[in-house]
Amino acid sequence: MPVISDSRIYNKLSYVYDGLMKSVDFNVWTRYILDIAKINATKNSSFLELAAGTCRMAVKINTVYPDLIATDFSLPMMQIDKKNSLKKVCCSMLNLPFKTKFDFIYCTFDSINYLQTKKELITLFSEIESLLDGDGVFTFDASLENNSLEFTEEQVTEDKFDGNSFKRINCYDKEKRIHTNIFYIKNADGKKYKEVHKQKIYEFETYFNLINKAGLLVKECYDGFTFSDGSPESERVQFIIGKNKV
C-alpha cells in the first residue's frame, strides 16, 4: 500500500499523538504553567490556550481556572478529546478570531518553534498584543539550539499506540537551524501516511527583539521548568510577557 503524504501537519498524526507524547510528563508541565498562573492570574481570570493539541493540559488547567478556551489549528487533534465539555475553537494562532480580551494566554510544547519566519513571530506577538487585557500575560516556551544539537545525527524511533503504529525520524540541520521530524503512520486499517514537521530554532535574542517590536515587554525569561533566569545556553526557555505600557 502506498504512503500518502499529508501536508497538513497534526492531521494523521492525531491517530498516535498521545502515544508519541507518552514520555512527556503532562503533570509536571501542567504544574509549571499553574505555578506561573498563580503569580500572574486569579481564579476569575480568562484563559486562552494556543496549540492545545488533544487538550490534555487544557482539561487539567480548566479544573482550576474555569473560564478557559482551548484553540488549535488541527481539527482532528481537537476531536480526540470527546469526554470533556471544554470550550474549543479550531483556528490558527496567527489569526485568532476573538473580540474579547484575555488575562492569561499560554502556549506549550515548543509550539512557537513551528512558526518558520520572523514575520510569523511578529504576527503572533501582534495578535497577542491585541488580545491581552491591560495587566494580562502571555507565557510560552521556546526550544533553543542546545535542545537540538544531539539530533545532528539522524535518530529513528518506532512505537505503537491504540492499534496504530508509527516511525519517527528526528534530525537537526545546524546550518539552517531547522529541526525536522518525519513521521510515518500506519493506522489500524493498514493505510500509511507521512507527515513532515519542521521547527525553526531561533536565536535567544530574536525573541526579545520581536516581542519589543510588537509593543510587548518581556517580564521574565526563565530556564525551562524553573524560575531561574534563562540564557542562550538553556535548552528551553519560558517567556512571561505583557503589554508595554510606556
Number of C-alpha atoms within 10 A of each C-alpha: 6 7 12 13 14 14 11 13 16 20 17 22 23 21 23 21 18 18 17 18 10 10 8 12 9 14 12 11 16 17 15 16 20 17 13 17 22 11 8 16 19 13 11 11 17 20 25 24 25 24 24 27 28 23 22 16 19 24 21 15 20 16 10 13 19 16 17 23 19 25 26 21 22 21 18 18 23 22 15 16 15 9 8 8 8 17 15 19 20 20 17 15 22 17 11 17 13 11 8 10 18 24 22 25 24 20 20 20 16 18 17 22 20 16 20 15 12 14 11 15 21 20 18 20 24 18 18 25 24 18 22 21 17 15 14 21 28 27 22 20 23 25 24 23 23 14 16 20 16 12 17 13 11 13 13 13 10 13 13 15 16 11 12 18 19 23 17 19 16 19 21 25 17 14 6 9 17 21 23 19 19 16 23 22 27 22 20 13 8 12 13 19 19 21 21 17 17 18 19 23 26 19 13 19 10 11 18 16 14 19 22 16 13 20 17 23 21 19 14 15 21 18 19 20 15 12 14 12 13 19 15 14 13 18 17 23 25 24 23 20 24 25 23 16 9 5
